[in-house]
Amino acid sequence: MAELAQEGYAMNAVEARKRRVRRYLECDGIRATARRWHTARQVVRKVGEKLSSGRKA
């Protein structure tokens, strides 16, 4: 799991966001996605809301 977080630091912000959304959509849920990416649940929720409303993630 630590490798994934470090890998996230190495990529640009847009690519990291896309991967977070992909992980969230794989049915892990907000909490599991946030823990895996070492980020806040609010960040995952915000991206998920943008995605569901049709705005760019």
C-alpha positions as CSV (number, residue, x, y, z in Angstrom):
1,M,0.0,0.0,0.0
2,A,2.9,2.4,0.7
3,E,4.1,1.8,-2.8
4,L,0.9,3.1,-4.3
5,A,1.1,6.3,-2.2
6,Q,4.7,6.9,-3.3
7,E,3.7,6.1,-6.9
8,G,1.0,8.8,-6.5
9,Y,3.6,11.4,-5.6
10,A,5.7,10.5,-8.7
11,M,2.8,11.1,-11.2
12,N,1.2,14.4,-12.1
13,A,-2.0,15.6,-10.3
14,V,-4.3,14.8,-13.2
15,E,-3.1,11.2,-13.6
16,A,-3.3,10.7,-9.8
17,R,-6.9,12.0,-9.8
18,K,-7.9,9.7,-12.6
19,R,-6.5,6.7,-10.8
20,R,-8.2,7.7,-7.6
21,V,-11.5,7.9,-9.4
22,R,-10.9,4.5,-11.1
23,R,-10.2,3.0,-7.7
24,Y,-13.3,4.5,-6.2
25,L,-15.5,3.2,-9.1
26,E,-14.1,-0.3,-8.6
27,C,-16.5,-0.4,-5.6
28,D,-13.9,0.0,-2.9
29,G,-15.8,2.9,-1.4
30,I,-14.8,6.3,-0.2
31,R,-13.0,5.2,3.0
32,A,-11.0,2.4,1.4
33,T,-9.9,4.6,-1.5
34,A,-8.8,7.4,0.9
35,R,-6.9,5.0,3.0
36,R,-5.2,3.4,0.0
37,W,-4.2,6.8,-1.5
38,H,-3.3,8.3,1.9
39,T,-5.7,11.2,1.5
40,A,-8.8,12.5,3.2
41,R,-12.2,11.0,2.6
42,Q,-13.4,14.5,1.7
43,V,-11.1,14.6,-1.3
44,V,-12.4,11.3,-2.6
45,R,-16.0,12.4,-2.0
46,K,-15.4,15.7,-3.8
47,V,-14.0,14.0,-6.9
48,G,-16.9,11.4,-6.8
49,E,-19.4,14.3,-6.7
50,K,-17.8,16.0,-9.6
51,L,-17.9,12.7,-11.5
52,S,-21.6,12.0,-10.8
53,S,-22.7,15.6,-11.7
54,G,-21.0,15.3,-15.1
55,R,-18.3,17.8,-14.4
56,K,-14.6,17.1,-15.2
57,A,-12.9,15.1,-12.4
